[in-house]
Amino acid sequence: MSGASPRPRIALLASRIGFEEKRILEALARHGLSCTHLDTRTLHRELDAAPAPWDAVLNREISATRALYAALALEATGARVLNSAAATETCGDKWRTSVALRRAGVPTPRTALALTPEAAETAAEELGYPVVLKPLTGSWGRRVALLRDRDTARSLFEYCEAMPSPAGRLVYLQAYVDKPDRDIRVAVIGGRAVAAIYRRSADWRTNVARGAATEPCPLTDDLAKLAVAAADAVGAGIAGVDLVEDARGGLYVIEVNHRVEFAGLQAAAGDRVDIGAAIAEHLLRETAR
């Protein structure tokens, strides 16, 4: 009798296969594994459907809503999705992320949630200007504003009140950390920080999607430990952790991304680390558990 173990069955959930997904697929191929592509644009699952046939599904869907509900639908039929729907839901909501970080003792800027423009004015006064206004959901720095004074804040809060979505009318505020012209993105995979970059910009927002430049960042023990703690706090086995430094070098976690975009990280890291391979190896470890 052959004692060979069956090959793990892996699926990749995504509406498009870009550079990062190709790196992961290439790494899986080097392990002799093929991967089923689940296109979220055509995905549908009945509650009473047969159990999902995959040992693990890697969620790389770019749409936050589709990523969450696809994970929920697949988990409902027994699939193991990485990251889990719970982690995707927490990371996709900035308030829930802040709560998880605070509960875990991870340093994060002072944060407030207000349900009306009037309450938001009071919250901003208590945090102290300048404050950062963010949408509860969203990425790439969109609809993020730095409010330097009460008049500016009042105008933006009135704008929030006019949003069509009830959730869009809620006001999430964070104390502004007077940081250098950069923030830090750390990739955490399987409980290990594997790479870090600085993201620099002349704009106070340092999202790569807004044109920020990337360069390698030393992955110190303190930085790695903090990034891993942040990923653990939200239950994400694969995460992109965003941090800022204050004037004294203190580190604060501001966001944890459940779908880490690593093209910039990979370019800055060069041949020192293969992030796609690290994700593939994490998948294989998870299927063996």
C-alpha positions as YAML, in Angstrom:
chain: A
units: angstrom
residues:
- id: 1
  name: MET
  ca: [0.00, 0.00, 0.00]
- id: 2
  name: SER
  ca: [1.18, 3.45, -0.79]
- id: 3
  name: GLY
  ca: [1.65, 5.72, 2.22]
- id: 4
  name: ALA
  ca: [1.64, 8.87, 0.14]
- id: 5
  name: SER
  ca: [-0.59, 11.62, 1.55]
- id: 6
  name: PRO
  ca: [-3.21, 13.08, -0.79]
- id: 7
  name: ARG
  ca: [-2.29, 16.42, -2.29]
- id: 8
  name: PRO
  ca: [-4.04, 19.35, -0.62]
- id: 9
  name: ARG
  ca: [-6.85, 20.86, -2.64]
- id: 10
  name: ILE
  ca: [-6.52, 24.62, -2.72]
- id: 11
  name: ALA
  ca: [-8.67, 27.33, -4.26]
- id: 12
  name: LEU
  ca: [-7.92, 30.98, -4.92]
- id: 13
  name: LEU
  ca: [-10.86, 33.33, -4.49]
- id: 14
  name: ALA
  ca: [-10.51, 36.47, -6.61]
- id: 15
  name: SER
  ca: [-12.23, 38.40, -9.34]
- id: 16
  name: ARG
  ca: [-8.94, 39.07, -11.04]
- id: 17
  name: ILE
  ca: [-5.51, 37.44, -11.13]
- id: 18
  name: GLY
  ca: [-2.86, 40.13, -10.83]
- id: 19
  name: PHE
  ca: [0.86, 40.23, -10.11]
- id: 20
  name: GLU
  ca: [0.48, 39.16, -6.50]
- id: 21
  name: GLU
  ca: [-1.87, 36.27, -7.21]
- id: 22
  name: LYS
  ca: [0.48, 35.05, -9.95]
- id: 23
  name: ARG
  ca: [3.37, 35.03, -7.46]
- id: 24
  name: ILE
  ca: [1.30, 32.87, -5.11]
- id: 25
  name: LEU
  ca: [0.21, 30.50, -7.89]
- id: 26
  name: GLU
  ca: [3.82, 30.15, -9.08]
- id: 27
  name: ALA
  ca: [4.90, 29.29, -5.55]
- id: 28
  name: LEU
  ca: [2.18, 26.67, -5.23]
- id: 29
  name: ALA
  ca: [3.23, 25.21, -8.59]
- id: 30
  name: ARG
  ca: [6.78, 24.84, -7.28]
- id: 31
  name: HIS
  ca: [5.27, 22.60, -4.60]
- id: 32
  name: GLY
  ca: [3.60, 20.58, -7.35]
- id: 33
  name: LEU
  ca: [0.15, 21.95, -6.53]
- id: 34
  name: SER
  ca: [-2.51, 23.23, -8.86]
- id: 35
  name: CYS
  ca: [-5.11, 25.67, -7.64]
- id: 36
  name: THR
  ca: [-8.76, 26.18, -8.52]
- id: 37
  name: HIS
  ca: [-9.68, 29.76, -9.39]
- id: 38
  name: LEU
  ca: [-12.99, 30.81, -7.81]
- id: 39
  name: ASP
  ca: [-14.12, 33.94, -9.61]
- id: 40
  name: THR
  ca: [-16.28, 35.99, -7.25]
- id: 41
  name: ARG
  ca: [-18.13, 37.43, -10.24]
- id: 42
  name: THR
  ca: [-19.67, 34.02, -10.91]
- id: 43
  name: LEU
  ca: [-19.53, 32.45, -7.44]
- id: 44
  name: HIS
  ca: [-22.76, 31.30, -5.84]
- id: 45
  name: ARG
  ca: [-23.38, 28.78, -3.07]
- id: 46
  name: GLU
  ca: [-26.62, 27.31, -1.74]
- id: 47
  name: LEU
  ca: [-26.89, 26.82, 1.98]
- id: 48
  name: ASP
  ca: [-27.67, 23.15, 1.44]
- id: 49
  name: ALA
  ca: [-24.89, 22.66, -1.09]
- id: 50
  name: ALA
  ca: [-22.51, 19.72, -0.79]
- id: 51
  name: PRO
  ca: [-19.45, 20.37, 1.37]
- id: 52
  name: ALA
  ca: [-16.87, 22.53, -0.34]
- id: 53
  name: PRO
  ca: [-14.26, 20.28, -1.99]
- id: 54
  name: TRP
  ca: [-11.19, 22.32, -1.02]
- id: 55
  name: ASP
  ca: [-8.90, 21.94, 1.98]
- id: 56
  name: ALA
  ca: [-8.27, 25.68, 1.97]
- id: 57
  name: VAL
  ca: [-9.50, 28.72, 0.09]
- id: 58
  name: LEU
  ca: [-7.19, 31.73, -0.12]
- id: 59
  name: ASN
  ca: [-9.31, 34.89, -0.17]
- id: 60
  name: ARG
  ca: [-7.73, 37.47, -2.49]
- id: 61
  name: GLU
  ca: [-10.93, 39.26, -3.51]
- id: 62
  name: ILE
  ca: [-10.30, 42.98, -3.87]
- id: 63
  name: SER
  ca: [-13.86, 44.08, -3.09]
- id: 64
  name: ALA
  ca: [-14.26, 44.16, 0.69]
- id: 65
  name: THR
  ca: [-17.96, 43.33, 0.54]
- id: 66
  name: ARG
  ca: [-17.52, 40.45, -1.88]
- id: 67
  name: ALA
  ca: [-14.52, 39.18, 0.12]
- id: 68
  name: LEU
  ca: [-16.58, 39.06, 3.31]
- id: 69
  name: TYR
  ca: [-19.72, 37.50, 1.88]
- id: 70
  name: ALA
  ca: [-17.87, 35.01, -0.29]
- id: 71
  name: ALA
  ca: [-15.98, 33.89, 2.84]
- id: 72
  name: LEU
  ca: [-19.26, 33.60, 4.76]
- id: 73
  name: ALA
  ca: [-20.88, 31.60, 1.95]
- id: 74
  name: LEU
  ca: [-17.95, 29.23, 1.62]
- id: 75
  name: GLU
  ca: [-17.55, 28.75, 5.36]
- id: 76
  name: ALA
  ca: [-21.27, 27.93, 5.56]
- id: 77
  name: THR
  ca: [-20.57, 24.86, 3.42]
- id: 78
  name: GLY
  ca: [-17.55, 23.77, 5.39]
- id: 79
  name: ALA
  ca: [-14.71, 25.47, 3.55]
- id: 80
  name: ARG
  ca: [-11.68, 26.73, 5.43]
- id: 81
  name: VAL
  ca: [-11.09, 30.27, 4.20]
- id: 82
  name: LEU
  ca: [-7.90, 32.24, 4.80]
- id: 83
  name: ASN
  ca: [-8.36, 34.78, 6.17]
- id: 84
  name: SER
  ca: [-11.54, 33.74, 7.94]
- id: 85
  name: ALA
  ca: [-14.77, 35.65, 7.46]
- id: 86
  name: ALA
  ca: [-14.48, 36.85, 11.06]
- id: 87
  name: ALA
  ca: [-11.00, 38.30, 10.45]
- id: 88
  name: THR
  ca: [-12.12, 39.85, 7.17]
- id: 89
  name: GLU
  ca: [-15.10, 41.46, 8.89]
- id: 90
  name: THR
  ca: [-12.94, 42.88, 11.69]
- id: 91
  name: CYS
  ca: [-10.24, 44.20, 9.37]
- id: 92
  name: GLY
  ca: [-12.84, 45.65, 7.02]
- id: 93
  name: ASP
  ca: [-14.29, 47.88, 9.72]
- id: 94
  name: LYS
  ca: [-11.95, 50.45, 11.25]
- id: 95
  name: TRP
  ca: [-13.88, 50.74, 14.50]
- id: 96
  name: ARG
  ca: [-13.94, 46.98, 15.04]
- id: 97
  name: THR
  ca: [-10.23, 46.88, 14.26]
- id: 98
  name: SER
  ca: [-9.55, 49.63, 16.81]
- id: 99
  name: VAL
  ca: [-11.57, 47.79, 19.45]
- id: 100
  name: ALA
  ca: [-9.67, 44.54, 18.79]
- id: 101
  name: LEU
  ca: [-6.30, 46.30, 18.95]
- id: 102
  name: ARG
  ca: [-7.16, 48.08, 22.18]
- id: 103
  name: ARG
  ca: [-8.42, 44.86, 23.80]
- id: 104
  name: ALA
  ca: [-5.16, 43.14, 22.89]
- id: 105
  name: GLY
  ca: [-3.08, 45.98, 24.30]
- id: 106
  name: VAL
  ca: [-1.66, 46.94, 20.91]
- id: 107
  name: PRO
  ca: [-0.75, 50.65, 20.83]
- id: 108
  name: THR
  ca: [-3.05, 52.58, 18.52]
- id: 109
  name: PRO
  ca: [-3.93, 56.30, 18.35]
- id: 110
  name: ARG
  ca: [-6.75, 57.61, 20.51]
- id: 111
  name: THR
  ca: [-9.94, 56.89, 18.58]
- id: 112
  name: ALA
  ca: [-13.58, 57.94, 18.85]
- id: 113
  name: LEU
  ca: [-16.82, 56.98, 17.11]
- id: 114
  name: ALA
  ca: [-19.64, 59.53, 16.89]
- id: 115
  name: LEU
  ca: [-23.15, 58.90, 15.63]
- id: 116
  name: THR
  ca: [-24.10, 62.48, 14.73]
- id: 117
  name: PRO
  ca: [-22.28, 65.60, 13.49]
- id: 118
  name: GLU
  ca: [-22.90, 67.29, 16.83]
- id: 119
  name: ALA
  ca: [-21.38, 64.38, 18.74]
- id: 120
  name: ALA
  ca: [-18.47, 64.33, 16.30]
- id: 121
  name: GLU
  ca: [-17.67, 67.99, 17.08]
- id: 122
  name: THR
  ca: [-17.50, 67.16, 20.78]
- id: 123
  name: ALA
  ca: [-15.38, 64.06, 20.10]
- id: 124
  name: ALA
  ca: [-12.95, 66.05, 17.96]
- id: 125
  name: GLU
  ca: [-12.60, 68.71, 20.66]
- id: 126
  name: GLU
  ca: [-11.86, 66.03, 23.23]
- id: 127
  name: LEU
  ca: [-9.26, 64.32, 21.02]
- id: 128
  name: GLY
  ca: [-7.73, 67.72, 20.18]
- id: 129
  name: TYR
  ca: [-7.07, 69.12, 16.72]
- id: 130
  name: PRO
  ca: [-5.77, 68.07, 14.29]
- id: 131
  name: VAL
  ca: [-7.78, 64.86, 14.02]
- id: 132
  name: VAL
  ca: [-8.07, 62.34, 11.21]
- id: 133
  name: LEU
  ca: [-11.51, 61.56, 9.77]
- id: 134
  name: LYS
  ca: [-11.85, 58.15, 8.14]
- id: 135
  name: PRO
  ca: [-14.75, 56.18, 6.68]
- id: 136
  name: LEU
  ca: [-15.54, 53.04, 8.65]
- id: 137
  name: THR
  ca: [-14.86, 50.99, 5.54]
- id: 138
  name: GLY
  ca: [-12.59, 51.69, 2.60]
- id: 139
  name: SER
  ca: [-8.96, 51.62, 1.63]
- id: 140
  name: TRP
  ca: [-6.22, 53.40, -0.31]
- id: 141
  name: GLY
  ca: [-6.73, 56.61, 1.68]
- id: 142
  name: ARG
  ca: [-10.01, 57.45, 0.00]
- id: 143
  name: ARG
  ca: [-12.31, 59.82, 1.94]
- id: 144
  name: VAL
  ca: [-9.65, 60.21, 4.62]
- id: 145
  name: ALA
  ca: [-9.22, 63.83, 5.75]
- id: 146
  name: LEU
  ca: [-7.00, 65.71, 8.16]
- id: 147
  name: LEU
  ca: [-9.14, 68.17, 10.14]
- id: 148
  name: ARG
  ca: [-7.01, 70.97, 11.51]
- id: 149
  name: ASP
  ca: [-9.71, 73.10, 13.12]
- id: 150
  name: ARG
  ca: [-13.35, 73.23, 14.16]
- id: 151
  name: ASP
  ca: [-14.62, 75.03, 11.04]
- id: 152
  name: THR
  ca: [-13.11, 72.45, 8.70]
- id: 153
  name: ALA
  ca: [-14.39, 69.65, 10.87]
- id: 154
  name: ARG
  ca: [-17.93, 71.01, 10.94]
- id: 155
  name: SER
  ca: [-18.04, 71.18, 7.12]
- id: 156
  name: LEU
  ca: [-16.82, 67.60, 6.76]
- id: 157
  name: PHE
  ca: [-19.19, 66.31, 9.42]
- id: 158
  name: GLU
  ca: [-22.09, 67.91, 7.55]
- id: 159
  name: TYR
  ca: [-20.85, 66.18, 4.42]
- id: 160
  name: CYS
  ca: [-20.88, 62.85, 6.30]
- id: 161
  name: GLU
  ca: [-24.45, 63.50, 7.41]
- id: 162
  name: ALA
  ca: [-25.49, 63.70, 3.76]
- id: 163
  name: MET
  ca: [-24.03, 60.32, 2.84]
- id: 164
  name: PRO
  ca: [-26.65, 57.93, 1.44]
- id: 165
  name: SER
  ca: [-25.47, 54.96, 3.47]
- id: 166
  name: PRO
  ca: [-26.38, 54.94, 7.21]
- id: 167
  name: ALA
  ca: [-22.91, 53.61, 8.00]
- id: 168
  name: GLY
  ca: [-21.41, 56.45, 5.97]
- id: 169
  name: ARG
  ca: [-22.98, 58.96, 8.36]
- id: 170
  name: LEU
  ca: [-21.08, 57.58, 11.32]
- id: 171
  name: VAL
  ca: [-17.94, 59.50, 12.16]
- id: 172
  name: TYR
  ca: [-14.69, 57.67, 12.96]
- id: 173
  name: LEU
  ca: [-11.99, 59.94, 14.31]
- id: 174
  name: GLN
  ca: [-8.39, 59.31, 15.29]
- id: 175
  name: ALA
  ca: [-5.92, 61.59, 16.99]
- id: 176
  name: TYR
  ca: [-3.31, 62.69, 14.46]
- id: 177
  name: VAL
  ca: [0.16, 61.31, 15.10]
- id: 178
  name: ASP
  ca: [2.75, 63.91, 14.11]
- id: 179
  name: LYS
  ca: [4.81, 61.49, 12.07]
- id: 180
  name: PRO
  ca: [7.70, 61.88, 9.64]
- id: 181
  name: ASP
  ca: [6.90, 61.84, 5.92]
- id: 182
  name: ARG
  ca: [6.38, 58.12, 6.03]
- id: 183
  name: ASP
  ca: [4.50, 55.22, 7.54]
- id: 184
  name: ILE
  ca: [5.38, 51.53, 7.75]
- id: 185
  name: ARG
  ca: [3.70, 48.49, 6.20]
- id: 186
  name: VAL
  ca: [4.61, 45.08, 7.61]
- id: 187
  name: ALA
  ca: [3.53, 41.79, 6.03]
- id: 188
  name: VAL
  ca: [2.63, 39.19, 8.64]
- id: 189
  name: ILE
  ca: [2.13, 35.64, 7.43]
- id: 190
  name: GLY
  ca: [1.43, 32.67, 9.65]
- id: 191
  name: GLY
  ca: [2.36, 34.48, 12.84]
- id: 192
  name: ARG
  ca: [5.64, 35.80, 11.47]
- id: 193
  name: ALA
  ca: [6.59, 39.22, 10.19]
- id: 194
  name: VAL
  ca: [8.29, 38.57, 6.85]
- id: 195
  name: ALA
  ca: [8.97, 42.02, 5.35]
- id: 196
  name: ALA
  ca: [8.55, 45.72, 6.03]
- id: 197
  name: ILE
  ca: [8.68, 48.88, 3.98]
- id: 198
  name: TYR
  ca: [8.59, 52.61, 4.51]
- id: 199
  name: ARG
  ca: [6.00, 54.41, 2.40]
- id: 200
  name: ARG
  ca: [7.03, 58.02, 1.78]
- id: 201
  name: SER
  ca: [5.02, 60.86, 0.35]
- id: 202
  name: ALA
  ca: [4.89, 64.64, 0.28]
- id: 203
  name: ASP
  ca: [1.21, 64.24, 1.14]
- id: 204
  name: TRP
  ca: [0.35, 63.41, 4.76]
- id: 205
  name: ARG
  ca: [-1.36, 60.27, 3.44]
- id: 206
  name: THR
  ca: [1.25, 57.72, 2.48]
- id: 207
  name: ASN
  ca: [-0.77, 55.14, 0.56]
- id: 208
  name: VAL
  ca: [1.05, 53.56, -2.38]
- id: 209
  name: ALA
  ca: [-2.23, 53.87, -4.31]
- id: 210
  name: ARG
  ca: [-1.85, 57.66, -3.91]
- id: 211
  name: GLY
  ca: [1.68, 57.68, -5.28]
- id: 212
  name: ALA
  ca: [3.79, 57.08, -2.18]
- id: 213
  name: ALA
  ca: [7.28, 55.71, -2.82]
- id: 214
  name: THR
  ca: [8.47, 52.57, -1.07]
- id: 215
  name: GLU
  ca: [11.83, 51.62, 0.37]
- id: 216
  name: PRO
  ca: [13.05, 48.83, 2.66]
- id: 217
  name: CYS
  ca: [12.45, 49.23, 6.38]
- id: 218
  name: PRO
  ca: [14.58, 47.36, 8.91]
- id: 219
  name: LEU
  ca: [12.43, 44.67, 10.48]
- id: 220
  name: THR
  ca: [13.48, 45.14, 14.09]
- id: 221
  name: ASP
  ca: [12.37, 42.79, 16.84]
- id: 222
  name: ASP
  ca: [10.08, 45.46, 18.32]
- id: 223
  name: LEU
  ca: [8.46, 46.22, 14.95]
- id: 224
  name: ALA
  ca: [7.99, 42.54, 14.14]
- id: 225
  name: LYS
  ca: [6.55, 41.77, 17.56]
- id: 226
  name: LEU
  ca: [4.08, 44.63, 17.35]
- id: 227
  name: ALA
  ca: [2.94, 43.73, 13.83]
- id: 228
  name: VAL
  ca: [2.39, 40.09, 14.80]
- id: 229
  name: ALA
  ca: [0.43, 41.17, 17.88]
- id: 230
  name: ALA
  ca: [-1.79, 43.35, 15.68]
- id: 231
  name: ALA
  ca: [-2.47, 40.52, 13.23]
- id: 232
  name: ASP
  ca: [-3.23, 38.17, 16.11]
- id: 233
  name: ALA
  ca: [-5.59, 40.73, 17.64]
- id: 234
  name: VAL
  ca: [-7.84, 40.65, 14.58]
- id: 235
  name: GLY
  ca: [-7.41, 36.92, 13.95]
- id: 236
  name: ALA
  ca: [-5.63, 37.34, 10.61]
- id: 237
  name: GLY
  ca: [-3.08, 34.73, 9.58]
- id: 238
  name: ILE
  ca: [-2.18, 36.85, 6.56]
- id: 239
  name: ALA
  ca: [-2.10, 40.59, 7.15]
- id: 240
  name: GLY
  ca: [-0.67, 43.90, 6.07]
- id: 241
  name: VAL
  ca: [-0.16, 45.92, 9.22]
- id: 242
  name: ASP
  ca: [0.15, 49.71, 8.89]
- id: 243
  name: LEU
  ca: [1.99, 51.65, 11.57]
- id: 244
  name: VAL
  ca: [3.11, 55.22, 12.18]
- id: 245
  name: GLU
  ca: [5.94, 56.57, 14.30]
- id: 246
  name: ASP
  ca: [5.66, 59.58, 16.55]
- id: 247
  name: ALA
  ca: [8.40, 62.18, 17.04]
- id: 248
  name: ARG
  ca: [10.04, 60.06, 19.75]
- id: 249
  name: GLY
  ca: [10.02, 56.88, 17.69]
- id: 250
  name: GLY
  ca: [6.98, 55.34, 19.38]
- id: 251
  name: LEU
  ca: [5.00, 53.02, 17.14]
- id: 252
  name: TYR
  ca: [1.22, 52.95, 16.71]
- id: 253
  name: VAL
  ca: [-0.83, 50.51, 14.64]
- id: 254
  name: ILE
  ca: [-3.41, 52.36, 12.56]
- id: 255
  name: GLU
  ca: [-4.84, 49.62, 10.33]
- id: 256
  name: VAL
  ca: [-4.68, 45.90, 9.66]
- id: 257
  name: ASN
  ca: [-5.44, 44.80, 6.10]
- id: 258
  name: HIS
  ca: [-6.87, 41.33, 5.56]
- id: 259
  name: ARG
  ca: [-5.86, 41.26, 1.90]
- id: 260
  name: VAL
  ca: [-2.25, 42.34, 1.97]
- id: 261
  name: GLU
  ca: [-1.14, 44.08, -1.22]
- id: 262
  name: PHE
  ca: [2.50, 43.21, -1.46]
- id: 263
  name: ALA
  ca: [3.76, 44.39, -4.84]
- id: 264
  name: GLY
  ca: [5.47, 47.37, -3.22]
- id: 265
  name: LEU
  ca: [6.80, 45.22, -0.40]
- id: 266
  name: GLN
  ca: [8.18, 42.70, -2.86]
- id: 267
  name: ALA
  ca: [9.84, 45.39, -4.98]
- id: 268
  name: ALA
  ca: [11.51, 46.90, -1.93]
- id: 269
  name: ALA
  ca: [12.51, 43.53, -0.46]
- id: 270
  name: GLY
  ca: [14.03, 42.30, -3.73]
- id: 271
  name: ASP
  ca: [15.38, 38.76, -3.49]
- id: 272
  name: ARG
  ca: [15.64, 38.80, 0.30]
- id: 273
  name: VAL
  ca: [12.14, 37.43, 0.74]
- id: 274
  name: ASP
  ca: [9.48, 35.90, -1.50]
- id: 275
  name: ILE
  ca: [6.13, 36.99, -0.10]
- id: 276
  name: GLY
  ca: [4.10, 34.90, -2.52]
- id: 277
  name: ALA
  ca: [6.07, 31.84, -1.45]
- id: 278
  name: ALA
  ca: [5.52, 32.70, 2.22]
- id: 279
  name: ILE
  ca: [1.75, 32.83, 1.64]
- id: 280
  name: ALA
  ca: [1.83, 29.52, -0.27]
- id: 281
  name: GLU
  ca: [3.79, 27.85, 2.53]
- id: 282
  name: HIS
  ca: [1.33, 29.20, 5.09]
- id: 283
  name: LEU
  ca: [-1.50, 27.67, 3.08]
- id: 284
  name: LEU
  ca: [0.24, 24.31, 3.03]
- id: 285
  name: ARG
  ca: [0.83, 24.41, 6.78]
- id: 286
  name: GLU
  ca: [-2.83, 25.23, 7.36]
- id: 287
  name: THR
  ca: [-4.04, 22.34, 5.21]
- id: 288
  name: ALA
  ca: [-1.84, 19.97, 7.21]
- id: 289
  name: ARG
  ca: [-3.38, 20.96, 10.56]
...
